[in-house]
Amino acid sequence: MDRAVVLIGVREAAGFPTLEAVDRGLRDMESWAKSQQIPVNRIEVVTDIGGGAVDAATVRKAVQSFVSHLSLEQLIVYFCGHGVNLNKNEYWLLSEAPDEPNEAINVSLSTVYAWDTGVPHVVLISDACRTAPEGKTTGLIGQSLFRNGTSQTAWVDLFYACRPGEAAYEIADRHEASRLYRAVYTEVLAKALGGDYSELLERVQQNSRAFHLVRPYPLKEHLPGYVSRRIIELGAHMSVNQRPEGRVTSGGSENAWLSRLPAAVGAVPSVTSDEAEAGREVTPPEDPALDAASIAAERLTVPPSGPGKIKAPSAVQVDGNSIQAVYTDGTEAEQMGSDTVQVHVSDERRAANVLLHLTSGQCAVIPALWGRVGTMVFEEDQLVDVSYAPLSEGTWGHREELDKHYMERRAQIAAASRYGLSWWEGDSPEGLVRLFEQHGEADPSLAIYLAYGLADLGRRDLVGRLLTQDNQAAENAFYDVMLLAKDWGRPVVPFMPLLSRGWALLGPLTGGEAPDVPTPQASHWTLFSEADLPRLQDLLKR
């Protein structure tokens, strides 16, 4: 297999503490790459160790130098440094970040573009924190590792050192007098790729020779336990909670592997009988996101009490918050109590932008859709979900109940999306399109979640099928659907992404266009502060 590796290490980002374990992490990964018989000219190390700085242009040039090789079959990009999670999107901080907002790597945008590089297998490995941004990091923009290409990639696999909201730790080794620091994730990853964990090794026969392969999916499944064990060995288990995660699309493909080793390597079991009996050394920390998503899904399965009879072609209902005032793009609207607005959407336009000023001191822009009631669900000062249901008499009446089984499936998708879980694992892209064909007319919001799922699966070419009959008639679409489709240009509602994770994709995926809107708050669906109300009102009038 023709392979290439780019190793990026940044010890110092502007205003951040110096990272002590970057050098060792780079050496471990470089040593592994060389052991794989990858030619030296196919291994590029970009680092600030020894002086100098790491900038986006240098990183992009290193990556592109390998992508341009038509024979390349696998590209691995590894990063060790500071990182943040902004609006459900990952950013790697380079030397001048966050002082220079573009001097960061936008991992979400890089993932989208990775699918179009033409390299059959792209692997991104991130040993960086995924904590919430503070100060200047809230204004990060970042750049993609890859250019906007046109050739389809088979798989894009991502490996993260920790879950969203967590830190990726470097730990001082208590057994070393010099207090040597270790990037625990990279150390464990390098050992796993090097064959130290026998349960990962799959024996294969090629002609007359036998090899062991380390494949992406088993690695993803086992890394949390390996990292947990190493943290215990370093004596840090009382203060460090770190659970790696991966997003693997290569699945069970016979052609997808990360490491090939002589069959003799890894023959000794990596877990002793005492360790296996103790159990605690091989059990990863519980993932709180799984329980939180399960509980949240149960709440979303039960719709709020109906808004009563609607005497307009559309309505928007608020659950978990109250409406202070409502503004529209010129469409007539009336407030019904503290939680509902009925909107006189025209038959021709089929949609209208509605700006709600909420009693929580926040603002939200939501499309009112012809013949449907939109429901906005708020929890803990976040807009956690938006859904739609038909009006019982077409253009007025009561909100109809959606299919029970669909509501359960949709609630699972919405809750998993909120907590950063890969809800689409196990689904086929065609299956997601069929789900929309079955339920999208009744609940068009499903298209938004499915668009991101298809993009994560590398099938943006199918996003254009997530259009309702009303979208076709009015020649419009949700902003997020057009953002992720490959034919940007159809009129959109509203004038910005509805899911917060879409903000990281603006500009490059919109033909250079970006909405001139305020910076949104931390929320699953887009929310603004009360101070942004005048500017949003002005945008409605344009």
N, C-alpha and C positions, 0 to 999 in steps of 0.2 A: 504493500500500500504506500502510495506517495503521500507523505505527511509533512506538516510544518507546525511549528510552535512559536508563539509570541509570548514572552514572559515580561510582565510589567510590574515594577516595584517602585513605590513612592513612599519614602520614609517621612517626608516633610511636606505637608500642605499648609498653605498660608493660615497662620493662627491656630494650628492644631499641634498637639503634642507629637514629638518625634517617636516613631515606631521603631522598636529595637530589634524586632524579629524578621524584618523584611529581607535582609541580606541572607539569612539562613534559609528562609523560605524559597528565595530565588535559586539558591544553590541546590537545594533538595530537588526542586522541579527540573532544573537544568540537568542535574545528574541523572534523573529518571529519563528525560528525553534522550540523552546520549545513549543510555542503556538500551533504548529501543531501536538503536541503529539509525536514528534520524540524522541525516547529514548535518554537519556543523553549519553549513550555509542555509539550512532550513530551520535553524533555531536562532531567534532574535531576542536579545535581552535589552529592554529599555528601562533604565533605572536612574535615580538620582544619587545612588551610592557612589562615593568617591568625588562628590561635587557635581555641579551642574543642576539642571532642572529637567523635568519631564513635561513636555507640552503636547497638546492634542495633535498638532501637525506631525510631530515625529512618530507618535503612536499610530496614527492613521496611515502614514507612509509605510511603516513596517508591516502593518496588516495587508495593505494593498499590494505590496511587493510580492506577497505569497498568493493572494487571491488571483492575481493576473496570470499565474501559471495554470494553463488549461488542464494540465495533467494532475493537479492537486486533488487528492481524494479526501483528505481530512485536515482541518485547521483547528488547532487548539489555542485559545487566547486565555491566559491566566493573569489575574491581577491580585496584588497584595498591597494594601494601603488603606487609607481612610475612605469611608463611604457613607451615604445617607439614603433614606427612603423618603422621597418627596411625592405626595399625592399618589401613593401606591407604585411609584416608579423608583428604580435604583439608579444611583449616580456614583461613579468612581471619581474621587477628587485627585486631580493632578497638581503639580507644584504650585501653580498660581491660583488655584481655586481655594476658597470661593471668591477671592477678591476680583478675579476675572471669571464671570459666570459661564463663559463658554469653554473655560479650561477644565472641563470635566468630561467624562465619558457617560453619555446617556445610554444606559444599558437597555432600556425598553426600546428605544429607537434602533439601537444596534441589533437587537433581536429581530425586529421587523425586517430590517435590511439584510440580515444574515440569510433569510430565506431566498433572497434573490441574487446571491453571489455566484451561484453555479457550482460551488464546492459541495460535493455530496454530503459531507458530514461536518458541521460546525459545532464546536464545543466551547462554551464560555464558562470559566471557573472564577468565582469571586470570593476571595478571602478578605472581606471588608465588612464593616458594620452596616446594618440596615436600620439604624435608629432614626428617629424623627429629626428633621432639620431644625437648626436654631440660628438666629442672627442672619448673616449674609447667605448661608446655605439655602435659605428659603427662596432666594432669587436665582438659583442655578438654572442654566439652560442646557449646557453640555452639547457634545457632538457625537455622531455615530462613529463606531469603529469602521463601518463599511460605507461604500458609496451606494447610491441607488442603482441597482443592477437590473438585469432583465432575464437572467437564467435561473431556473428553478433549482433549489437545493432540496435534497431528500430529507435531511433531518437537522434540527437545531436542538442541542441539549444544553441545559443550564444547570450549574452546580453552585449553590450558595453555602457559605460557611455557617449561616444562621438563618433563623426565621425573621420575617419583617418585624421591626421594632426591637430586635435584639442586637447585641454587640458581638463582634468576632474578636475573641480574646487572644492576646499574647501573654503567656504565663511564665514567670520566673521558675526555673527548675531548682527545687530545694536541694537536690543532690549535687548541684554544681556550686563550687565555692565562689565562682565569678558571677553568680546569679545570671546565668545564661537565659535569655528569653526565647521562648518557642512560640511560633504561630501554630497553635495546637491543631487547627484544621488542616493547614498545609502539611504539617508533619505527618498526620495520620493519612491524608490523601496520598502523599508520596509513597508511604509504606504500602498502602493498599494497591497502588498501581505497580509497585515493585514486587508484589507477590507475597507479602508478609501475612496475609489473611487467607488461609487455605480454602475457606468456604466460598470465597469469591471466584476461585479458579475453575474454569471450564476447560476440560481436556479436549483437544481437537487433533485430528490426524490430517496432515497435509503431505500427500505422497508417502514417503517412508519416514517422515519426521513427525514427532509429537510436540505439541505446544499447549500452553495454558493461556487462555484469554480472560481478561477482565472486561466485562461488558458494562455499559452505562446503567442499565436498570438495576441489576443486583448491587452495583456500587452505591447508587442512590439509596436503596433500601437499607444497606448495612452501615453506611457512614455515621448515622446518628449514634448507634451503639458503640462503634469504634471510638468516636470522639468522646463520648461519655466515659468510656473506660480510661482513656488517656488523661482526662481531666482528674479522675480519681487518683490515678498513678502519680500525678503531679501535686496531689494534696490540695487541689483547689475546688473540690466539689461542693464545699459549703458556701462558696462565694460566687461561683461561676455557673451559669445556666446557659448552655449553648447547644442548639439543636440544628444541625445542617439540614438543608432540604435541596431537592433537585426537581427539575422539570424536564422529563425525558420523553422525547417524541420518537426516538429510534426504537423504543419498545423491544420486542423480541426478535428483531431482524438479525439474521445470521451474519450479515455483512457489517454490523455495527459493533465495534470493540474499541477500547481505549488503550489497552496494553497487551502485548504479546510476549510471553516469557517461555524459556526452555521448560520442558515438562518436569525437569528435576526441581525447579524453583518452587518453593511454597509447599513442599511435601510434608513439612513438620506442621502439625496443627497449631494455630495461633492462640488458642484459648486452652489453658490448662484445666485439668479436672477440678482443681480447687476453685478456679475462677468461675467455671460453669456452675459449680454448686453454690457459690456465693451469690451469683445472679446479679447482684447490684452493680457489678463491674461491667456487665455487658448489656444492661438495660438503659436505653436512652431516656432523657427526661421527657415527661409527658408534654405533648404539644397542646398548649391551652387553646390554640386556634380551632382545633377539631371540636372540642367541647363547646366553645363559644359559638361556632358556626351551627352546630347541631341545635343548640338552644334557640339561636336567632331564627333558624329555619322553622322551628315549631311556632314561633310567634308570627312569622310572616304567612304561615299557612292559613291562619284565621284572619279573614278580612275585617276591617273595622265596620261598625254598624253603618248602614246605608245613609246617604245624605238626604233621603226623602225624595219627593218627586221633583225632577228637573224640568223646567219650562224653557229650555233652550237646547240647541243642538249639541252642546258640550258642557262639561263641568270639571272642576278640579277640587278634590277633597284633601284636607290635611289631617293626619293622624299623629298625635304626639306633640302637637304645636297648635298655635292659633294665628289667625290672620288679622293684622292691623289694618292693612290697606292693600288694594289691588290696582295694578296699572297694566295696560295692554298696548299693543301696537296700533291702536285705533279701533280695534274691534270692541263692540259694546259688551259690557260685562256687569253683573250685579253680585254683590256679596250676600250670601245667605247664612246668617248667623256668623259664628266665629271660625267655622272650619270649612266652609264650602263657597266656591265662586261658580256661578253659571255663566257661560260664555257663548255669545251668538256668532259662532264660527260660520262663515259663508259656505254655501255648497260648492262654490268654485275653488276657494283656497283650501278648504278641508283642514286647515290648521291655523292657529294663532299663538303668538308668543305672549305669555302672561307672566308678569313680574309680581311676586308676592312679598310684601313687607310683613315679617312675622314678629310675634310678641317676644320671641327669644332674642330679638335684636339682630336678626339675620335676614338675608334676602335670597330669593331663589327665582330663577327663570325656568318656566316649564311650558312645553307645548300643550295647548288645549286642542284635542282632536275631534273632528266631526263625528257625531254619533257615539261618543265614548265618554266615560267618566275616568279621569286620572286620579290616582290615589298616591299621595306622598307620605311616606312613613319616616318619622323622626325618632331617634333614640340617642340620648347622651349628646345633645347638641350637634348631631350629625344627621344628614339626610341619607338614610340607609337604603331606601328603595323607592322606585316609582313604577307603578303598574297601571294598566288600563283595563276597563271592562265595558262591554256594550251597554247602551241605553236600551231599555226594554221595548220601546216603541220606535226605535230607529233614530229619531232626532229629538226625542224628549221622553220622559217617563222615569223609571227607576233603574238603578244600576243592576245589571244581571249578574248572577253568580257564575263564576268560571268553573270549568270541569275540576272536580276534586283532585283527581290524579295529576292533572296538569299543575294545579296550585301547589301540590307537594313537590313536584319536580322543579318548578320555577323557584319556590322558596329555597330549595337546596342550592340552586345555582346562585341566587342573589346573595345568600348568606356566605357561601364559599368565596364568591367574588369579593365581598366585603372584607373577609379575613385573609385574603391573599392566597387561597388554596386553588390548586389546579383542578377545578371542577370538571373539566373536559376530559380528564384521563379516563380511558376506556370507551370514549365516544368516537365514532368516525365522523369526519367532516360532513359526509353525505347524510348521516343520521341527524346531525344538528340542523341541516337544511330542512329535512323532513319534519323535524319538531316544529320549526317555524311554519312550514306549510300547513300543519295541522292546527296550530294555535295562534299564529301571528296575526290573523285578521281580527280575532277577538281581543288580543292583547299585543299591540304593536311594539310595546317596550321590550318584548322578548328579543327583538332584532338587535338591540344594543348589547345585551349580554352575549348573544351568539356571535356577533361581529368580532368581539374581542377573543372569544373562544376559537373561531376560525383563524384569526390572525396568529394566535398562539400555536395553532396546529399547522401554520404555514400555508393556509388555503384562503388567502385574501381574494383569490379569483372567484370564490363562491359567495363573497359578502354581497355582491350586487344582486343576489337572489333573495335577499332579506328585505323585500319591498312589498308593501300591502297594495291592494287594489286602489286605495286612496292615494298612496304614493305615486302610483302609475298615472292616475287621473290628474292629480295636481302637479305632477312632475317634480316632486320634492322628496326629501328623505330626512331622517334624523341626522344631525351633524356627525355623530359618532360612526354611523353606518357609512356615510360618504368618506369620512376620514380614513377608514380602514379598507374601503373598496379601492380598486385600481383605476377607477375612472372618475376622479374628483372633478366636479364641475356642476353637478345637479344642485339646484337650490336646496337650502338646508333649513331645518328648524331644530332648536333655536339657532342663535348665531355663534354658538360655542359648544364645546363638548359637554355632554350631560354627565358622563362618568369621569371622575377626577383623573383616572389614569390616562385619559386621552390628552391631557394638557401637555404631556412630555412629547407628543408626536406632532404638535402644531408646527407649521412652517414647511419642513421637508416633505410631509405627506399631503400638504394642501397647496402645492404649486407655489410655495413662497408666501402665501397669504396666511395671516394670523389675525384673529379678532382683537380689536383694540378694547380689551375689557380689563377690569381690575384683577388683581391676584386673588384666586379663590382661597377659602379657608380649608383646613384639614377636614375632609368629609369624603364618604364613599361616592356620593353623587355631589355635583357641584353646588356649593353654597358660598355666599358672599357676606361680608360684614355690613352692618347698618350704615356705616360711613360711605359705602359704595352705592347707596341708593340713588343719589342724584345722577351719577355717571351712567348707571344702568337705565334710568329713565330716559336719558338722552339717547342711549343706544336703541331703545325701543322705537324712537321716533324716526330713525334713519331708514 
